[in-house]
Amino acid sequence: MTKMLMKTKILLLLAFFFVANSSSAQDRKLIESYKQPESGIMLFPNKTFAAWTYMTVIRGYYQKRPDGVYLLKPQREPLFLVYGYHNDSIGKDKVRIRFANFEEGKNYIQYENGKTYSVFNDNPNCFSYKYIHTFDRKEVGNTLTLIHHIGYYDEKASYFFEGEGIKNTLQFSLGAYNDFLISYEELNHLKADIVFVPMEIEGEKGAFFHRGKWPEEELKMVKERLKEVPQEYLKRFFIPKEDPEKINEESISFLYAENIEPPTTLIVSKKENRVVGGSYTSKPIKDKKYRSYLQVKTQGSITDPKQLKVEPKTIFVSECEKPTQRREIMAN
């Protein structure tokens, strides 16, 4: 991963999550934190959780069942966040879109007339900072549709999410906007449901956790079945619990969110043309150094990507090496 791409991801994390955080009302004694060297999970009193690994924070809601078993349900939708702005400098006959994170999955964009393009070529592997494309408004039409192919690159995601009713298609009207910021919220195996069972192994408090599909009949039997599992095997799925007094305040500040929904407004620096923050107010920012991109209403549905007639040309081409070349290099 290039430094520029890492920088982009950090900025998006800040824009879409950190804006909602507030640690002032958080009592560490009410927080349950489970931590490993490179990952962890925090359960907050407002029934939200944050699971983190390197460069990734996944949020959602949890349920505590009568038998003490927790079911953690990561937020999966919407798959696309769309923000719009009317930019006089672009012109009324053009539409500019900045695509964020689209390289993380197989995603398509469809014009009003049905013409469909893959945003990236297959197996993109050579990235630069900012993917911006200007479209002809007459060719695009009055609406755009975004489609995600679930499990195209991630077989685990295909197993976890296909048939789950996830709306992989979002359509929106351009309206008066001609400048858009669109982010793909990656749907990968890390967003599968998590069963979480507090327990103690060899005197150490912690929890058993496992991602998967968890129908009600399976959840009812989890606790009893775990009693029959050898401790050596349980250790593979065991995460130690942190002492509340040792929970890092900065970690709480970053991971806690009063509202895990995406912000309704993104603030963009005119000079640097990058997202610098967000808010939950739809009032345009008065400071002339910034632009306010407002969240655009979208309509979700389900599309079978295999039935799409996709144009051979892609919006972006990002390739330094052919997949066959990468395999040869790895083999050597």
N, C-alpha and C positions, 0 to 999 in steps of 0.2 A: 504494500500500500504506500502510495507516494505521500510526502509531507503535505502537499496541497490538498489531497483527498482527505487525509486525516483532519486537516484544519477545517474543511467543509463540514465534516461529520460533527466535529466539536461544536461548531457554530449552530448547526441544526439542533443538536441536543439542547443547547442553551435556549434557542429560540422557542422550541416546541414544548420544553418541560420546565426549565429553570425559572421561567417567568411566573409560574404558578406557585413556587415554593415559598414557604414561610415557616421558619423553625421557632418563632417566638412563642407559639402556643403549645409547643411540644414538650411534654414531660418525659424524660428518658426512661423513667420507671414504667411508663405505659407502652413503651416500644419494645417489640421483640425483634432482636437482631441475631441473625445466624450468618456466620462468616467463615469463608475459606480464604487461603492466600490470594486467589485471583477471582473470586466471585462471592456473592452473598445475597441474602434476602432480608428485607426489613418489613415487618408487619406493623401497621400504624393503627391507632385507636379509631380512626374514621373508616375502618374496614377497607382501606386501600393497602397495596403492597408495592414494593419496588424490588425487582430482581436485577442484579447487575453483574456484568462481566466486563472484560476489557472493551472500551469504546461502545458499550451497549447498556442501555437502561430500559427495562421492560416494566410497565406499570399495569395495574389492573385492580380488581376487587377480589376479596376473599370471603368465604363462608366458613364459619366454625360450626361443625355438626355436633349433635348431642353427645356423640361418643368421643369427642375431642379431636377428631380428624379435621384438618383444614383442606378445603378445596380452593386453589388459587386459579382465577380465571383471568389471564392476560387480556388487555384490550387489543382487539384485532381490527376493528373497523373504526373509521373509514380507512381504506387502503390508500386513498389519495387525499391530500389536503390541497385545496385550491384557493389562492388569494389573488385578487384583481385590483387594478389601478388604472385610471385614465391618464395616459402620458402623452401630452401634446407634442413632445419631441419625436414621437414614433410616427405619427400621421394616422389619419382615419382609415387608410386603406391597408394598414399593416397590423399584425398581431404578433407580439413578442412573448415568448415563453421561456422562462428559466426552469429547467428540469433539475430537481435535486433527488439524489439516491436512486434514480431510475436504472442505474447500472447494476443494482443489487437484485434485480429480478427480470423476468421476461415481461415487458410491458408494451402495450400498443396504444396508438392514438388514432382516432377515427374522425374523419370530417363528417359534416352534415350529410353529404351525398353518399356516404358509405365507404369511401376510400379509406383504407386502413394501412397504417405503417408501423413497423416495429421501431421503437424509439432508439434502440441500440442493435448492432449486429449480434449474432450469437456469440457467446463466450467472450465478451469484451475483456480486454486485459491490459490496456494501456491508457491510463486516465490522465486528464488534465483538469484544472480548476475551472469550474463554471461551465455548464452546458446550456447555452442560450441559442435559440433559433427564432428567426423572424419569418412568419408565414404571410402569404397573401390572403387578406380577409375575404375576398370574393371566392377564392378557392376553398377556404375553410368553411364558410357559411356562417350561420348564426349560433350553431352549437358545436361543442367538441365532446368526444367520448373517450374515456380512459379505460383500458381493459388490462387486467393482470392475469397471466397464465399461472395458476397455482401449481407449485411443484415442478415447474419446468427445469429448474436447476437443483432442486432440493427434494429428493425422493421422500424424506421423512415428512416434509411439509405436505406432500401429496397424500401420504397415508393419514396424517392427522386432520387435514382440513377438507379434503374432497368429500362432498356429500354433506357437509356441515351447514350448508345454506349461507355461506359467506358471500356477500355481494362483491364480486370481483370486477364490476363495471360501474363507473360513475359518469353521468352525463351532466353537463352544465351549459348554461346559456352565456354567451359572451357579453350580452347587454351593452352597456356603455364603456366597458373596459377594453383596453387594447394591450395591456401589459400584465402578465401573469407570473406568479411564483407557484409552481406545483411540486409537491413533495410526495414521493412514494414511501409509504410507511411499511417497511419490509415485513412481509409475512414469511417467517421461517419457523423451523421446528422449535425454536426457543419460546414461541408463543403458544405452544400446546398447554393444555390444562396441567396443573401440578397438584399432586396429592402430597400433603405435608403432615407428618405425624410426629409430634413431640415425643421424645423417648430418651433413655439414658443407656449408654453403652460403656461398660467398664468404669463406672463412676463419673463419666463425663456427660453433661446434659447437652442435648442437641435435638435434631429432628431427622427423620427419614424423609427424603423427598424424591419424587420421580415424575417425569413428564410422560404424558400419554393420553389415551382416550379413557375416560373414567365414567362409564354408565353407572346409574344408581345401584344396580345389583352388585357391581364390583366394589363400589365405595362402602357398602354395608359390610363387606367381608375383609376389608383391608387390614384392620387392626388385629383380627383373629389370625389371619394368614401370616402376618409378620411375626407372630409368636413362634411360628414353626420354622422360620428362616434362621440359619446359622449366623452368629454375630459376625463372622469373618466376611460373609457376603453382605450383610447389612452395612458394614463399614464403607462399602463402595458408594453407598447412597446416603451417607450420614454427614450432616453439616453441624459443627459445634455451635452452641449458643453463646453469645457474648454476654458478659456481665454488664448490666445496664449502666453502671457507673463508668464503664470503659468505652461506651459507644461514643465515637467521634462526633462532635457537634457539627463539623463541616460536612460530614457524611449525611447527617440528618438534614441539614440545610439543603443539600443538593438532591437528596432522594425523596424527601417528603413533598407532597403536592396536595394543597387543599382542593384543587380541581385538576383532575387528570385529563380533562378534555382539552383539545388544542386551543390555543389563543384565537380570538376572533379577529385580531389585527396583528400584522407583522410590521415592524419598523425597519426601514431600509435607509442606509446612509447613501445620499446622492453622490457624494464624492467617491466613496469606495464601492458603491453598488453592491452592498452586501447586507444581509440581515444582522441587525444589532440587538434586537429584542422583540418583545411582543406584549400584548395586553388583552384584557377582556372587555375593552370598551370599543365601540365602533366610531367614536369621534375622531376625525382626522387630526394628526399631530400638527400643532401650530408652528413648530420650529421649521424654518425653511431649509434646514440642512438635511431634513429627512422626508421620506415619503411614507404614507400609511397604506399598506395593501390590506384590503378587507376580505374576510373569508367569504367565498362565493358558495351559494346554495347549490347542492348537487343532488341528483336523483340516482339512487342505487338500484342495480338489478344484477342478474346472473347471466353470464354469457359462456358458451362453450368455445374456448379459443380454437379448438381443432376445426371448427366450422367456419372460421374466418378466412376470407380471401385477402391475403396480405400482399401488398405491393413489394416487388423485389428490392426497391431502394429503401434504405433506412434513414431516419432523421440524423443520426450520428453514427460514425464509424470509429471505433476505438480498438485498434489492434496493432500490437507490435510484433506478435508472434502468432503463427497458426497453432491451433490446438495440437496438431500432430508434432509440430516442432517442440512444443513444451513437453510433450510426453517423451520425446527422444532425449531432450536435455536431462529430464529427471531420470531416465533409464541409465544415462551415462554417469 
